[in-house]
Amino acid sequence: MLILHKNNNINGLMDADAIIIGAGACGLMCAVQAGFLGKKVILLEKGAQPGAKILISGGGRCNYTNLFASDEQFISGNKHFMKSAFTQWTVEDTVNFFETYGITGKEKTLGQLFPDNKNAKDVVEVFTSLCRDMDQQIRCGAEVTDISATGEGYVVSYTKGGKSVQLLSNKVVVTTGGLPIPKMGATDFALRLARKLGLKLVETAPALVPLTITGKDEEWYARLSGNTVFCEVSNDQISFEENLLFTHWGLSGPSILQISSYWRKGETINIDLLPGQNISEILEQERSHQGKNLLSTLFNRFYTRKFTEAMSKFLPVEKPVADLTKAEMDLIHNTIHLFKVKPAGDKGYDKAEVMRGGIDTNELSSKTMECKKMPGLYFGGECVDVTGWLGGYNFQWAWASGYVIAQVL
Ligand SMILES: Cc1cc2nc3c(=O)[nH]c(=O)nc-3n(C[C@H](O)[C@H](O)[C@H](O)COP(=O)(O)OP(=O)(O)OC[C@H]3O[C@@H](n4cnc5c(N)ncnc54)[C@H](O)[C@@H]3O)c2cc1C
């Protein structure tokens, strides 16, 4: 039961079982699933419309899940934490849910599922029309400024149209997302609230983010801007085999976004520019058959001309393969298979797809996402210390955590 304390001219008093803060992927799924169980919620959304990040996701096409999603593609202080949610709400559940409401999936690469002949707008529409049908209220332009515990429940304070409103509820769900894309209205509300309540936080940082190169190498990278190379990027924790994109300020593309979530400032990244092949063997073959060919001719089979040209900074690309010395052959091997890059930094929250870190999972029940110290208060989605790889994993976490919270509202 909710009591409107002041300004009941805003939307009128309404009975509801819970307040959800943030109408993004997690909050919307939570509202809809709660509705299926006959529970009424009020969704408070700061932005002018719900699902703003869904709308821009996957280049407007929304990579809404990944067929291979499991707990293994997530970074968290507790790598087992997401298992319960992923058992309660599986990838199959995501696929079936969207199919039921007219969105069939089409796999792009590496299990990434996108709507077939539809787009992100249709994904948001699934939620908004279900909320409409089930009378789940979405109040847009409502920015929550505080939540405080009283003997009667939680007081949620928000402003809408310049007026302040307070609602009281026994159950409050915080799904206000992470820090990426501040110009879209991302806030640190969940983190601020957690600090105020004395909950532990895992240090946050931009993740799935391009990396920058500065200093003497900057120009070399900038000259390659727009070129891609299929490669394997790795550090001492993990490796990813995907495209790398050179940009004016450094490195991007899926392989770099993936490794960025595991990268810390000051660390070096290893790049294998010819994964799955052995350049030394290829050179030996070339020497015995077409030794007059220049190294650049051979490189052009694998790389763009521009990239081959740029490699002349490190390698004798204009030398015939047959004339390469043993030392040059070794240099080529090491440069191609163990190219080392020390990024200066990352492009920050303006360009990051997700936030790493967040509310420490030790503070939450993995089964219900309820805060152990604050019964009736739940956190879901990106504000929790669960960060997925690129490729639909983060939405799978948002849907799954929203679903499990809904089961207990
Ligand atoms: C450019 C881009 C592309 C992406 N593409 C993909 C993709 O294709 N696949 C994938 O899996 N993931 C993708 N992601 C990541 C994905 O969008 C997020 O992981 C996901 O949206 C997180 O869901 P959430 O509900 O936790 O947060 P959000 O979807 O960010 O929702 C949080 C909501 O809370 C609202 N809010 C914040 N503070 C307040 C407040 N104080 N009061 C009221 N409301 C508040 C915000 O306005 C927002 O609507 C992408 C991210 C970006 C930035």
The ligand as an ORCA input file, in Angstrom:
! r2SCAN-3c Opt
* xyz 0 1
  C      25.602      2.791    -26.530
  C      25.207      1.561    -25.763
  C      24.850      0.412    -26.454
  C      24.533     -0.754    -25.743
  N      24.174     -1.859    -26.440
  C      23.885     -3.008    -25.773
  C      23.459     -4.175    -26.483
  O      23.246     -4.150    -27.706
  N      23.260     -5.317    -25.753
  C      23.417     -5.361    -24.382
  O      23.232     -6.421    -23.774
  N      23.754     -4.248    -23.696
  C      23.975     -3.085    -24.343
  N      24.303     -1.952    -23.636
  C      24.297     -2.019    -22.167
  C      22.837     -1.944    -21.667
  O      22.200     -0.842    -22.280
  C      22.787     -1.805    -20.145
  O      23.580     -2.814    -19.556
  C      21.360     -1.927    -19.648
  O      20.566     -0.896    -20.226
  C      21.305     -1.810    -18.128
  O      19.966     -1.873    -17.740
  P      19.486     -1.126    -16.402
  O      18.009     -1.271    -16.371
  O      20.278     -1.585    -15.259
  O      19.882      0.398    -16.638
  P      19.348      1.427    -17.727
  O      18.806      0.716    -18.906
  O      20.454      2.396    -17.911
  O      18.126      2.131    -17.014
  C      18.266      2.949    -15.890
  C      17.144      3.966    -15.901
  O      17.111      4.641    -14.650
  C      16.855      6.009    -14.880
  N      17.322      6.780    -13.721
  C      18.614      6.996    -13.348
  N      18.635      7.712    -12.208
  C      17.349      7.965    -11.876
  C      16.730      8.668    -10.800
  N      17.457      9.256     -9.853
  N      15.376      8.734    -10.761
  C      14.626      8.122    -11.717
  N      15.153      7.459    -12.752
  C      16.507      7.357    -12.821
  C      17.604      6.312    -16.168
  O      17.089      7.466    -16.797
  C      17.359      5.031    -16.970
  O      16.218      5.098    -17.771
  C      24.585     -0.769    -24.315
  C      24.915      0.396    -23.634
  C      25.205      1.554    -24.335
  C      25.558      2.800    -23.557
*
